[in-house]
């Protein structure tokens, strides 16, 4: 059987080892807390950036829709003008044909 001195030495070593373990655990917990704090900050920053990106995309979408509407309106105007000019050309050709037929029969 161990003497009282040996048992006390063993108990002191166990207490020292327990204290070392606790200190290491505390250090690792602090490191984890630091990492989590950094991640939370990054996540908030990224969420803000993502929100701004979506706002910008909405703005771009609205602007593009307006521009396409303007292009469509302008194209419709051009089609109408082309149709009017085509109709006028048909009328001119018909009159030319009539004049040619009138002069040819004389």
Secondary structure, 3 states (H helix, E strand, C coil): CCCHHHHHHHHHHHHHHHHHHHHHHHHHHHHHHHHHHHHHHHHHHHHHHHHHHHHHHHHHHHHHHHHHHHHHHHHHHHHHHHHHHHHHHHHHHHHHHHHHHHHHCC
